[in-house]
Structures are given as structure tokens and as C-alpha cells.
């Protein structure tokens, strides 16, 4: 007699029987493969960064990198100049938008230059203005902004006045100012002050010159900064150093700090941020924070500290602020606040641009004139919200102004006193022909319009 098992007559799938030997085999296989899987994963983690940063992949990524339209000519300039001087070798080429990475032993001088996500959208232009009084091209002293005018002092000692908006001559103001000849001029306590003969004069509210009775803590040198408490100026001894001076208007004393060729001071939250830079060798730049100038070295001499000779300045041991950066192979020519953000004019490898800075990274936010800006002893002064003037010196033999850059809101104008200082968007390519350049320029520059 046959006995049916329960459910044998039912339709459908019967119960699944798992064989014990099959489960054991699966577990053994997993145990066998686990070390190899872990090894493969570890190898992938180790190798992937090298593959990501490999020359082949870098070349491929850079070839298809498309910068914001405002940066395209600047990128092309970078590539053209690098084809000549090989600052960046093919093996060390970074992945765009990173343009350059400076790496020093110890890391204290490391920084990066890269393209920002977008440009500031400044409206840039240039003008050439000539001395209306003589054939001498350059001003006697650094220009200033006063009552809505750019004021320049020309040979034989007369003022040329240009309205900030449109840079049209203000001949009415010129007639008021040019009642005597001057050798130098400044803006002190928001007043126009000039040196005529051995006397200082101030242009009064009555529209005439009067003797200036306050101390003038400056030689025939530009003022870098002024607030209600201090007037600042500097000395520059090139690669041998320099100093920044804070003259206390209340106590009539000087405080000193080390700063090799200071060019800008930004005041924020009661603190003073001093930028200094020089072109020696491949250039250097440092940025320091001074919480209170009264905590710096106090000058005890009877004359101005900037009147000391070079050896005396060089031997002096004075204080300095807290270092924020100290970079090599770069110049940082200017610092100011624009739309509540700190921006810097950077000169690197023959090209000059506007950048922000944070965490040792310069992010390019404007290409300026797609050119290299030679700036001897520049000085940047902030006159109000989004109103800035950068004075550019001529050379060490003639410490006068060759040109200046005026920033007013969204407008940036470079004022040239001769056509020779006009910024032109073309690199110095020596004897290279256009055909040679096309062979040297690779990757994302291929499709760009020629400069």
C-alpha cells in the first residue's frame, strides 16, 4: 500500500529543501574571496588619486575645460607665457580651474591661484590725460581724490582737476587752486594740503589757500592711509626690507613696524591689515594684522623716522604684526574692500588680475586688462565706500606717478599720463611667429579668438 505524503496532491510548488552541503560551500567561497576583494579595494583607493592626477587625465580635463567668458583671454595669456618660460612644466600642470600651485618645503609659503566661478562684471576702460601746463608728462606727486575730483599736480607746479565721473576737466576748480606754485600735495584730514616753497597750505572752505597749522608727518612722499587717529606712510629698501609708520595725530608720535614696501592698509573691526610686496627676484608679498599700532615699536628720535639713512633703518630691530601670509614668486600690488569683500591686485608670471584670498587660495575675479602691470612702489587709498585710487609709481630714479587706477562702484578706469603706459592685452612673445604660437598653445586655448 502506498502512502501519500501530506500535500502531495496539491498543485503548485512544493517546499524548497536547502541542502546543507551547498550553504557550506557558499560560505567557504566568500571566505576565500574576502582577502582578494579587500586587497582590490585597497589598491583602488591607493591608485585612484594617481590616476585622477595623471598627466593623461589632466591633459584631457584641461582640453575640455571652458572658463567663464571673461577669463578666456587671460587663460590664453597664461598659456602663451608659460610656453616660453616654462614656469609650469607639463608634469606639474594642475587641473583647471587651478592655474598654479606654489609648493615650498615646510609649506609655510604655499598658495594656489585659480579661476573664480565668475567675474565681478566691472566696467573697465582707459584714458590718456596730458599735462595741460607743460611738456613734462608725469605728475610731481601722487594724485588724490578731493570733492569728487581727481587732483594731479604737474610741472611747473599747477593742479589739473578731473571730475571723477567722466574725467572731464574742472577748470573752475583749477583757477581756484592755481594761485601759487606747489611742489607736492596730499589729502590730510579730508583737506587738500600742498607744499609751496617751505610752507604748507590748506585749501579752505572759502575757496582759497591758507597756512596749514597742523603737523605734516610726511616727507615728499605719498600717504598710504589715514583715519581719525593715525596717518601712515612707508619706506622701501627693496630686498633689504622696509617699514610702515603710524603717526598718532593725538599724541604726535610715530609707531613702527616691519613691512617690506607696504602698499595698502585695510581697516576692519578696529584692526589694521597691512599689505607689502616687492618685485625682487620673482617677487614676494606678505600680509599682516596689526591690532593696535600703539603696541608697536615707538619712535623716540627727534626727526621723522623715515628721515633715517638706509643703514640706520636696516639695523633697527622693530616689531611687526601677526603674519597672515608670506608668499614667494608673486607680487600683490594692492588690497582694498569692494562690495564688502577684500580683493587684491595680483601680479604673477607677467600677468595682473584681481582676486579674492582665503585659505591660501587666490581666486581670480577679474582679468583687469589681460596684461602685466608694472607698478613701482604702488599705493592704494580708500576714499569711501567702493571709491578707491591706486597710484602707480614710475621708477626708483623718478619716484613720481606714471598712472593710476580709479575704482568707483562698478567702474574701473586706468588713467595714463602718457600713451606708453597703456595696458594692452597682448603677451610678450619675443620672436615667436603666429604659427609658432599655435604649436605651443594647447588644450582649451585652441578655439579661443586671438588677442
Secondary structure in CASP SS format (residue, H / E / C, confidence):
PFRMAT SS
TARGET T0000
AUTHOR 0000-0000-0000
METHOD secondary structure of the structure
MODEL  1
X C 1.00
X C 1.00
X C 1.00
X C 1.00
X C 1.00
X C 1.00
X C 1.00
X C 1.00
X C 1.00
X C 1.00
X C 1.00
X C 1.00
X C 1.00
X C 1.00
X C 1.00
X C 1.00
X C 1.00
X C 1.00
X C 1.00
X H 1.00
X H 1.00
X H 1.00
X H 1.00
X H 1.00
X H 1.00
X H 1.00
X H 1.00
X H 1.00
X H 1.00
X H 1.00
X H 1.00
X H 1.00
X H 1.00
X H 1.00
X H 1.00
X H 1.00
X H 1.00
X H 1.00
X H 1.00
X H 1.00
X H 1.00
X H 1.00
X H 1.00
X H 1.00
X H 1.00
X H 1.00
X H 1.00
X H 1.00
X H 1.00
X H 1.00
X H 1.00
X H 1.00
X C 1.00
X C 1.00
X H 1.00
X H 1.00
X H 1.00
X H 1.00
X H 1.00
X H 1.00
X H 1.00
X H 1.00
X H 1.00
X C 1.00
X C 1.00
X C 1.00
X C 1.00
X C 1.00
X H 1.00
X H 1.00
X H 1.00
X H 1.00
X H 1.00
X H 1.00
X H 1.00
X H 1.00
X H 1.00
X H 1.00
X H 1.00
X H 1.00
X H 1.00
X H 1.00
X H 1.00
X H 1.00
X H 1.00
X C 1.00
X C 1.00
X C 1.00
X C 1.00
X C 1.00
X C 1.00
X C 1.00
X C 1.00
X C 1.00
X C 1.00
X C 1.00
X C 1.00
X E 1.00
X E 1.00
X E 1.00
X E 1.00
X E 1.00
X C 1.00
X C 1.00
X C 1.00
X C 1.00
X C 1.00
X C 1.00
X C 1.00
X C 1.00
X E 1.00
X E 1.00
X E 1.00
X E 1.00
X E 1.00
X C 1.00
X C 1.00
X C 1.00
X C 1.00
X C 1.00
X C 1.00
X C 1.00
X E 1.00
X E 1.00
X E 1.00
X E 1.00
X E 1.00
X E 1.00
X C 1.00
X C 1.00
X C 1.00
X C 1.00
X C 1.00
X C 1.00
X C 1.00
X C 1.00
X C 1.00
X C 1.00
X C 1.00
X C 1.00
X C 1.00
X C 1.00
X C 1.00
X E 1.00
X E 1.00
X E 1.00
X C 1.00
X C 1.00
X E 1.00
X E 1.00
X E 1.00
X E 1.00
X E 1.00
X E 1.00
X C 1.00
X C 1.00
X C 1.00
X E 1.00
X E 1.00
X E 1.00
X E 1.00
X E 1.00
X E 1.00
X C 1.00
X C 1.00
X C 1.00
X C 1.00
X C 1.00
X E 1.00
X C 1.00
X H 1.00
X H 1.00
X H 1.00
X H 1.00
X H 1.00
X H 1.00
X H 1.00
X C 1.00
X C 1.00
X C 1.00
X C 1.00
X C 1.00
X C 1.00
X E 1.00
X E 1.00
X E 1.00
X E 1.00
X E 1.00
X C 1.00
X C 1.00
X E 1.00
X E 1.00
X E 1.00
X E 1.00
X E 1.00
X E 1.00
X C 1.00
X C 1.00
X E 1.00
X E 1.00
X E 1.00
X E 1.00
X E 1.00
X C 1.00
X C 1.00
X C 1.00
X C 1.00
X C 1.00
X E 1.00
X E 1.00
X E 1.00
X C 1.00
X C 1.00
X C 1.00
X C 1.00
X C 1.00
X C 1.00
X C 1.00
X C 1.00
X C 1.00
X C 1.00
X C 1.00
X C 1.00
X C 1.00
X E 1.00
X E 1.00
X C 1.00
X C 1.00
X C 1.00
X E 1.00
X E 1.00
X E 1.00
X E 1.00
X E 1.00
X E 1.00
X E 1.00
X C 1.00
X H 1.00
X H 1.00
X H 1.00
X C 1.00
X E 1.00
X E 1.00
X E 1.00
X E 1.00
X E 1.00
X E 1.00
X E 1.00
X C 1.00
X C 1.00
X C 1.00
X C 1.00
X E 1.00
X E 1.00
X E 1.00
X E 1.00
X E 1.00
X E 1.00
X C 1.00
X C 1.00
X C 1.00
X E 1.00
X E 1.00
X E 1.00
X E 1.00
X E 1.00
X E 1.00
X E 1.00
X C 1.00
X C 1.00
X E 1.00
X E 1.00
X E 1.00
X E 1.00
X E 1.00
X E 1.00
X E 1.00
X E 1.00
X C 1.00
X C 1.00
X C 1.00
X C 1.00
X C 1.00
X E 1.00
X E 1.00
X E 1.00
X E 1.00
X E 1.00
X E 1.00
X E 1.00
X C 1.00
X C 1.00
X H 1.00
X H 1.00
X H 1.00
X C 1.00
X E 1.00
X E 1.00
X C 1.00
X C 1.00
X C 1.00
X C 1.00
X C 1.00
X C 1.00
X H 1.00
X H 1.00
X H 1.00
X C 1.00
X C 1.00
X H 1.00
X H 1.00
X H 1.00
X H 1.00
X H 1.00
X H 1.00
X C 1.00
X C 1.00
X C 1.00
X C 1.00
X C 1.00
X C 1.00
X E 1.00
X E 1.00
X E 1.00
X E 1.00
X E 1.00
X E 1.00
X E 1.00
X C 1.00
X C 1.00
X E 1.00
X E 1.00
X E 1.00
X E 1.00
X E 1.00
X E 1.00
X E 1.00
X E 1.00
X C 1.00
X C 1.00
X E 1.00
X E 1.00
X E 1.00
X E 1.00
X E 1.00
X E 1.00
X E 1.00
X E 1.00
X C 1.00
X C 1.00
X E 1.00
X E 1.00
X E 1.00
X E 1.00
X E 1.00
X E 1.00
X E 1.00
X E 1.00
X C 1.00
X C 1.00
X E 1.00
X E 1.00
X E 1.00
X E 1.00
X E 1.00
X E 1.00
X C 1.00
X C 1.00
X C 1.00
X C 1.00
X C 1.00
X C 1.00
X C 1.00
X C 1.00
X C 1.00
X E 1.00
X E 1.00
X E 1.00
X E 1.00
X E 1.00
X E 1.00
X E 1.00
X E 1.00
X E 1.00
X C 1.00
X C 1.00
X E 1.00
X E 1.00
X E 1.00
X E 1.00
X E 1.00
X E 1.00
X E 1.00
X C 1.00
X C 1.00
X C 1.00
X C 1.00
X C 1.00
X C 1.00
X C 1.00
X E 1.00
X E 1.00
X E 1.00
X E 1.00
X E 1.00
X E 1.00
X E 1.00
X E 1.00
X C 1.00
X C 1.00
X E 1.00
X E 1.00
X E 1.00
X E 1.00
X E 1.00
X E 1.00
X C 1.00
X C 1.00
X H 1.00
X H 1.00
X H 1.00
X C 1.00
X C 1.00
X C 1.00
X C 1.00
X C 1.00
X C 1.00
X C 1.00
X C 1.00
X C 1.00
X C 1.00
X C 1.00
X C 1.00
X H 1.00
X H 1.00
X H 1.00
X H 1.00
X H 1.00
X H 1.00
X H 1.00
X C 1.00
X C 1.00
X H 1.00
X H 1.00
X H 1.00
X C 1.00
X C 1.00
X C 1.00
X C 1.00
X C 1.00
X C 1.00
END
